[in-house]
Amino acid sequence: MNFNLTEEQLLLQQTIRDFVVKEVVPHAKDWDEKEEVPLGTIKKLSELGLMGMAVDPKYNGSGLDTVSIAVVIEELAKGDGSLALTVAAHNGLGCGHISNFGSEDQKKKYLPELALGKKIGGWALTEPGSGSDASAMKTTAKKNGNEWIINGTKMFISNSTIGETFVVLAVTDPAKKQKGITAFILEKGDKGFKSGKKLEKMGMRSSDTGELILEDVKIPDSRRLGELNQGFINTLMMLDKGRISIGALSVGLAQASLDESLKYVNQRETFGKLLKEHEVIRFMLADMKTEIDAARLLVHRAATLATEGKPFTIEASIAKLFSSEMAMRVCNKGIQIHGGYGYIREFPVERYLRDAKLCEIGEGTSEVQRLVIARELLKKH
């Protein structure tokens, strides 16, 4: 068992860490208050190769392994959870579905611009009435000659207004329920395809989340992504890696809260001594550090298995479940350590807690993770 990052991964980590200190931390509060996607910063990330992290280099990608991607997402989240979420959604879902299940022609057409950040990618599964329950999906795709006509509404879609290339899931055989769903590639500009309402959120406010509306959208069969009726089956494979990313994002937010708390306890005095000298504060810091390290190891275990091409479904769900719930506990302690100051926007710990809540919901809720873990566990017994 090797718990150490490689020299290349350490260099990557330091590069992102330096970038975040210079380009992200000074602006994250302003982005959050304005609910503004930092497109200029995303362009700079593109120049570092981070908008095509998992894409094959022959399509202009960086071809990073899953552990390296987890390192990147964690470091970005330490500066701004919203930015980390935007990058993760673009890479893991938008690019990832095409990379893993697209035809060679589709990869050549869409991946180069996505990998270079010339276009932002999105992925649309969730609907107003169907989230975890994909069998309740209402968006339909009906075949008409060599074309598909797609109708429906998608909800809670990351990059919905800034995105230009989307993977959209639609029902193609209602009788088969989840096994009758197919993926398609849609582009902004397709007639009948548009962004709907941009959502105002509790946290992750500078990431772009909203509706997608599809009204008699006609696309050729060449834009069907993967095999007919295999869209949701392929999605389950995609979500495993997505859960590793959310786990890494959770670790980053928690680490940021701990870092801010360590600064604060070295400055704030109560009852005639620094906060760090109070035993109750020391216990809180110890608990925060212990949980963060445990979560990071779970994330890296799942990421290592994915990199090695080994099964990692249960490990990904364990990492995502523990890390996301850990982030809520740790970020809550960060606010408690700051006292009243932790509750005001001047201090970033309040933003970390708001952002962390999404991690218990996105890429499968905590309840879904428990179902997956139990299902995989019982298969072996």
C-alpha positions in Angstrom: 0.0 0.0 0.0 1.5 3.3 -1.1 -0.1 6.4 0.3 2.3 8.8 -1.4 1.7 10.9 -4.5 4.1 10.5 -7.4 6.6 13.3 -8.2 4.4 14.3 -11.1 1.3 14.4 -8.9 3.1 16.5 -6.3 4.2 18.9 -9.0 0.6 19.1 -10.3 -0.7 19.7 -6.8 1.7 22.5 -6.1 1.0 24.1 -9.5 -2.8 24.1 -8.8 -2.2 25.2 -5.2 -0.1 28.3 -6.4 -2.8 29.1 -9.0 -5.6 29.0 -6.4 -3.7 31.3 -4.0 -3.1 33.8 -6.8 -6.1 33.6 -9.0 -9.0 32.1 -6.9 -8.8 32.9 -3.2 -8.8 36.7 -3.7 -11.9 36.6 -5.8 -14.0 33.7 -4.5 -16.1 35.9 -2.1 -17.0 38.3 -4.8 -17.9 35.6 -7.3 -20.2 34.0 -4.6 -21.9 37.3 -3.8 -22.5 38.2 -7.5 -23.4 34.5 -8.3 -21.0 35.0 -11.2 -19.2 32.2 -13.1 -15.5 33.3 -13.4 -15.1 32.6 -17.2 -11.8 34.4 -17.2 -10.4 32.1 -14.6 -11.8 29.1 -16.4 -9.9 30.2 -19.5 -6.7 30.3 -17.4 -7.5 26.8 -16.2 -7.9 25.7 -19.8 -4.3 27.0 -20.5 -3.1 24.6 -17.7 -4.9 21.7 -19.4 -7.5 21.3 -16.7 -10.6 21.4 -19.0 -9.6 18.1 -20.6 -8.1 16.3 -17.6 -9.3 12.9 -18.5 -9.5 13.3 -22.3 -7.0 11.4 -24.4 -4.1 13.6 -25.5 -4.9 12.7 -29.2 -8.0 14.8 -28.7 -6.1 17.7 -27.0 -6.6 16.4 -23.5 -4.2 16.0 -20.6 -4.9 12.3 -20.1 -4.6 12.5 -16.3 -5.3 9.4 -14.1 -8.1 9.5 -11.6 -5.9 10.1 -8.6 -4.4 13.2 -10.3 -7.9 14.4 -11.1 -8.9 14.0 -7.4 -5.8 16.0 -6.4 -6.8 18.8 -8.8 -10.4 19.0 -7.7 -9.4 19.0 -4.0 -7.0 21.9 -4.5 -9.6 23.9 -6.5 -12.2 23.4 -3.9 -9.9 24.7 -1.2 -10.1 28.0 -3.0 -13.7 27.9 -4.3 -16.1 25.0 -4.3 -18.1 26.5 -7.1 -15.1 26.6 -9.4 -14.2 23.0 -8.6 -17.8 21.9 -9.3 -17.8 23.7 -12.7 -14.6 22.0 -13.7 -15.7 18.6 -12.4 -19.0 18.7 -14.2 -17.4 19.7 -17.5 -14.7 17.1 -17.2 -16.4 14.1 -15.6 -19.8 14.3 -17.1 -19.7 16.4 -20.2 -16.4 15.2 -21.6 -16.5 11.9 -19.8 -19.6 10.5 -21.4 -18.3 11.3 -24.9 -14.8 10.0 -24.1 -16.1 6.7 -22.8 -19.0 5.9 -25.1 -18.8 8.2 -28.1 -17.9 6.9 -31.6 -14.5 7.9 -33.1 -16.2 10.5 -35.3 -18.0 12.0 -32.2 -14.8 12.1 -30.2 -12.9 13.9 -33.1 -15.8 16.4 -33.5 -16.5 17.3 -29.9 -13.6 16.5 -27.6 -10.9 18.8 -28.9 -12.8 22.0 -28.3 -14.1 20.8 -25.0 -10.6 19.7 -23.8 -9.2 23.1 -24.8 -12.0 24.9 -23.0 -13.2 26.6 -26.2 -16.6 25.1 -25.3 -18.1 24.3 -21.9 -19.7 20.9 -21.5 -22.8 19.9 -19.6 -24.7 16.7 -18.8 -28.5 16.5 -18.4 -30.2 13.6 -16.5 -32.2 15.2 -13.7 -35.7 16.6 -14.3 -38.2 18.5 -12.2 -39.9 15.2 -11.2 -37.0 12.7 -11.5 -33.7 12.8 -9.8 -32.5 9.6 -8.1 -35.5 7.8 -9.7 -34.5 7.7 -13.4 -37.6 5.5 -14.1 -39.7 8.7 -13.7 -38.0 10.5 -16.5 -40.4 12.3 -18.9 -38.0 13.6 -21.6 -38.6 11.5 -24.7 -36.7 10.9 -27.9 -38.7 9.5 -30.8 -37.2 8.2 -34.0 -38.4 9.7 -37.3 -36.5 8.3 -40.2 -32.8 9.1 -39.6 -33.7 11.8 -37.1 -34.7 12.0 -33.4 -37.2 14.4 -32.0 -36.6 15.2 -28.4 -39.0 16.9 -26.0 -38.7 17.6 -22.3 -37.3 19.7 -19.5 -34.1 19.1 -17.5 -33.5 20.6 -14.0 -30.5 21.2 -11.7 -28.1 21.1 -14.7 -24.6 22.3 -14.1 -23.3 24.7 -16.7 -26.8 25.1 -18.1 -26.4 28.7 -19.4 -22.7 28.8 -20.0 -22.5 25.4 -21.6 -22.5 24.8 -25.4 -22.2 21.0 -25.8 -24.5 18.8 -23.7 -25.1 15.1 -23.2 -28.8 14.7 -22.7 -30.6 11.5 -21.5 -34.0 10.8 -22.9 -36.5 7.9 -22.9 -36.5 5.9 -26.1 -38.4 2.8 -24.9 -40.8 3.6 -22.0 -41.7 0.0 -21.4 -38.1 -0.8 -20.4 -37.9 2.1 -17.8 -34.2 2.7 -16.9 -33.1 0.2 -19.6 -35.0 2.2 -22.2 -33.0 5.5 -21.9 -30.6 6.7 -24.6 -27.9 9.5 -24.5 -27.7 12.2 -27.2 -25.3 15.1 -28.0 -27.0 18.4 -28.2 -25.5 21.8 -28.9 -26.6 25.3 -28.1 -28.1 26.6 -31.3 -30.0 23.5 -32.1 -33.5 24.7 -32.9 -35.9 24.2 -29.9 -33.0 23.7 -27.4 -32.5 26.5 -24.9 -31.6 27.4 -21.3 -34.5 28.0 -19.0 -34.4 29.5 -15.5 -31.1 30.0 -13.8 -31.5 28.8 -10.2 -30.6 30.8 -7.1 -28.9 28.4 -4.7 -28.0 28.2 -1.0 -24.4 27.4 -1.9 -22.1 26.8 -4.9 -23.5 30.1 -6.0 -20.9 31.0 -8.6 -21.4 27.7 -10.4 -24.1 27.8 -13.1 -27.1 25.7 -12.4 -30.5 25.8 -14.2 -33.0 24.3 -16.5 -32.7 23.1 -20.1 -35.8 23.1 -22.3 -36.2 20.9 -25.3 -39.1 21.6 -27.7 -39.3 19.4 -30.8 -35.5 19.3 -31.0 -34.5 17.5 -34.2 -31.0 15.9 -34.4 -29.6 13.3 -36.7 -28.9 9.7 -35.5 -25.2 10.5 -35.8 -25.7 12.4 -32.5 -27.0 9.4 -30.6 -24.3 8.7 -28.0 -23.6 5.1 -27.4 -25.9 2.2 -28.0 -29.7 2.5 -28.2 -31.3 2.2 -24.7 -27.9 2.0 -23.0 -27.8 5.6 -21.8 -28.6 5.0 -18.2 -26.5 1.8 -18.0 -23.6 3.9 -19.2 -24.5 6.6 -16.8 -24.1 4.3 -13.8 -20.5 3.7 -14.9 -20.0 7.4 -15.3 -21.4 8.3 -11.8 -18.8 6.1 -10.0 -16.0 8.4 -11.1 -18.1 11.4 -10.5 -18.6 10.3 -7.0 -14.8 10.3 -6.5 -14.7 13.9 -7.7 -17.4 15.0 -5.3 -15.5 13.2 -2.5 -12.4 15.1 -3.4 -14.3 18.4 -3.6 -15.7 17.6 -0.1 -12.2 17.1 1.2 -11.0 20.4 -0.3 -13.8 22.3 1.4 -13.2 20.7 4.7 -9.5 21.3 4.5 -10.1 25.0 3.7 -12.3 25.2 6.8 -9.6 23.7 9.0 -6.9 25.9 7.5 -9.0 29.0 8.2 -9.8 27.8 11.7 -6.1 27.3 12.4 -5.4 30.9 11.4 -8.2 32.1 13.6 -7.3 30.2 16.8 -3.8 31.7 16.6 -5.2 35.2 16.5 -8.3 35.3 18.6 -8.1 35.7 22.4 -10.8 34.7 24.9 -10.7 34.6 28.7 -7.1 36.0 28.6 -5.6 33.4 26.3 -5.5 32.5 22.6 -8.3 30.2 21.4 -5.7 27.5 20.5 -4.8 27.2 24.2 -8.4 26.1 25.1 -8.6 22.3 25.3 -12.2 22.2 23.8 -10.9 24.0 20.7 -7.9 21.6 20.5 -10.3 18.7 20.5 -12.3 20.2 17.7 -9.2 20.7 15.6 -8.1 17.2 16.3 -11.4 15.8 15.2 -11.5 17.9 12.0 -8.0 16.8 11.0 -8.7 13.1 11.7 -11.9 13.1 9.6 -10.3 14.9 6.7 -7.4 12.5 6.5 -9.7 9.5 6.7 -11.9 10.9 3.9 -8.9 11.8 1.7 -7.6 8.2 2.0 -11.0 6.8 1.0 -11.1 9.1 -2.0 -7.6 8.1 -3.1 -8.3 4.4 -2.6 -11.3 4.6 -4.9 -9.3 6.7 -7.4 -6.4 4.3 -7.3 -8.7 1.4 -8.1 -10.2 3.3 -11.0 -6.7 4.2 -12.3 -5.7 0.5 -12.2 -8.9 -0.5 -14.1 -10.2 -2.5 -11.1 -13.9 -2.5 -9.8 -14.5 0.5 -7.6 -18.2 1.0 -7.4 -18.6 0.4 -3.6 -15.3 2.2 -2.9 -16.5 5.3 -4.8 -19.8 5.3 -2.9 -18.1 4.9 0.4 -15.7 7.7 -0.4 -18.5 10.0 -1.5 -20.8 9.2 1.4 -18.1 9.6 4.1 -16.4 12.6 2.6 -19.6 14.6 1.9 -21.0 14.1 5.4 -17.5 14.7 6.9 -17.4 18.0 5.1 -20.6 19.1 6.7 -19.4 18.1 10.2 -16.0 19.8 9.7 -17.3 23.0 8.1 -19.9 23.3 10.9 -17.0 23.0 13.5 -15.2 25.7 11.5 -18.1 28.1 12.1 -18.4 27.1 15.7 -14.7 27.8 16.3 -15.1 31.3 14.7 -18.2 31.9 16.9 -20.2 34.9 15.7 -17.6 35.8 13.1 -18.1 32.5 11.5 -21.7 33.4 10.8 -21.0 36.5 8.8 -19.9 36.7 5.2 -16.6 38.5 5.9 -15.2 35.1 6.9 -15.1 32.3 4.3 -16.0 29.5 6.7 -19.7 30.3 6.2 -19.4 29.8 2.5 -17.6 26.5 2.9 -20.6 25.2 4.9 -23.1 26.4 2.3 -21.1 24.8 -0.5 -20.5 21.5 1.4 -24.3 20.8 1.6 -24.4 20.2 -2.2 -21.9 17.4 -1.8 -24.5 15.3 0.1 -26.9 15.7 -2.7 -25.1 15.9 -6.1 -23.9 12.7 -7.9 -26.4 10.7 -5.9 -27.6 11.6 -2.4 -26.3 10.1 0.8 -29.3 7.8 0.9 -28.5 6.6 -2.6 -24.9 5.9 -1.6 -26.1 3.8 1.3 -28.3 1.8 -1.1 -25.4 1.2 -3.5 -23.0 0.2 -0.6 -25.6 -2.2 0.8 -26.4 -3.7 -2.6 -22.7 -4.2 -3.4 -22.0 -5.6 0.0 -24.9 -8.1 -0.1 -23.8 -9.3 -3.6 -20.7 -10.7 -1.9 -22.6 -12.5 0.8 
